Amino acid sequence: GRSVVKDFRMDFNLVQKNIGDLNVLAGEGEAHVKHTVGGARLERHAPIPLTLFKNGILMFNGPFRSYEEPATQQCMQDIMDGYFPTELQNRFPDGVPFQLSDKRDVVFRERQRWGEFPGAGQAVGNRTGPASDPASQPVQETSHLPGHRLSVGQFLNKLPKTVIKEGKVIDIRGAIEQNLQGSSPSQSPSVILIETPSLLALKERLEMDEKSRPGTAKDVSTLRVKSEDGEQTFILKMLFSETIGQLRAYLNQHRGEGQHLYDIISSFPPQRYSDDSKTLRECGLVPNATLLLRNRKPS
């Protein structure tokens, strides 16, 4: 925590992007078998709450950590370099997903005791300076510690889909979803990480000793591709210089034969990528993009 990161500069967009990638590598939403006395049960890693403020972060339930602290700088720099934070590696050697809350426009002020207030009072609503002066505009601040609130979807994802009792398979998640939402149970889309050379290179870097790791991989795009029925989302790491044809090859290799008649499109901006020779950079699919697959009728 005493090490100093040279020329530290907080990049909120890069932190947000890399946390999404690290969550996939940490098995976000996946259940693991935990052996217990007399049997085993499914268990999911509880995500670490992480709130980004304009002037610092809150991890777990606090305390607040300023970006001026060397330990905070090292933690954020690890994430911006594409690595799991060093300070958490002993506690979570296999990684753990983050539950990110982005409040980059909010300044966190720690609550002060009444006896520590040194200045004169101001009437509520009182302003100094012209209204057109940006410096005189009120700054959004908070001293509220964000609590851990689960949406219905997040709560359901923490439950096992099924359990086996007395030789019978019991649908846990679907039954609870039906009671909570008053609708028929629906299956959550599955997320599939397709192994590409860029992904293998990333895994190799993560397995290396921290001191011998190379720098962050450059010119690598993260693509999220949703299947035709919306039940599967494929995540691929590819170089900017790789082509649409190579993207098809990775998808076809995973999806198998008989599912090759499809179009690759984007919804915003609406576009179809039919030229297999064009690179991801030429198509504007960098540094990340969300794509959809649509059935193509045979000619």
Residue, then its C-alpha position, 0 to 999 in steps of 0.5 A: g500500500r506504500s508503493v506510488v503509481k507514477d503519473f496516476r490518472m483515473d480512467f473511469n471508462l477503462v475501469q468499467k470496461n475491464i471490470g466487465d472482462l474480469n467478471v467474465l474471467a472470474g465466472e460471474g453468475e456461475a455456480h461451483v460445487k462446494h464439498t460439505v460434510g456428507g455431500a456437496r452443494l452449489e455455491r456462487h461467489a458473492p460479488i464485491p461491491l465497488t462504487l466509483f466516486k469523483n474523488g475516490i472509491l468505496m469497496f465492500n462496506g467502506p471505508f472511503r478511499s481517496y484517489e490520492e492514497p497510494a493503495t487506492q491508486q495501485c488498486m485502480q491501476d491494476i484494474m486499468d492494466g487489465y489485472f485483478p487487484t493485487e490487494l485482493q489476490n491472497r483473499f481471492p486467488d481465483g478471482v471474484p466478480f465485482q458489482l460496480s456502481d458508477k458515480r463518477d459525477v458525485v463527490f463523496r464527503e465523509r460525515q463530520r462531527w458537529g464539534e468539528f465545524p469551523g466556519a460560519g453558517q449559510a442560509v439554505g439556497n444562498r448563492t454567491g457569484p452570478a448564476s452564469d458562473p460555472a464555479s458558482q453552481p452547486v456540486q453534487e455531493t453525498s455522504h451516504l454509504p451505498g447499501h447492497r440492494l439486489s434486484v429480482g434478477q440478481f437475487l434469482n441469479k444467486l439461487p441454484k437453478t435446480v437441486i436434487k432431493e430424494g432422487k428428484v430434480i426440483d426447479i428452485r429458481g423457476a418456482i421462486e421467479q414465478n412467485l415473485q413476478g407472477s409469470s411463467p419461469s424463464q431461462s436466463p441467457s447463458v454467457i459463453l466465453i469463446e477461446t481465441p488467441s487473444l483470450l489465451a494470451l490474456k489468461e497466460r498473462l494473468e497466470m504469470d508472476e506479477k513482476s514478470r507480467p508484460g504490459t497491457a495488451k493493446d489493440v484488442s477488442t471485446l465483442r459481445v455477440k447475442s445468438e439468434d434466439g437471444e438465449q446465448t451471449f458469446i464473448l470474444k477477445m479479438l485483435f483490431s486487425e482480425t476480420i469479420g471472417q475470423l469472427r465467423a470462424y470462431l463462432n462456427q467452431h463453437r456452434g458446430e455445423g449446420q448453423h452457418l447461415y446467419d447475418i452479423i448485425s449491430s442495432f446501433p447504428p443499424q448495420r450488417y457486416s457481410d464483407d468477411s475481408k474487412t477488419l474489426r477496425e475498419c468496421g468500427l468494432v473497437p475497442n468493444a461492440t455488441l452484435l446480434l446474429r440473425n437467421r439468413k434464408p438460403s439463397 
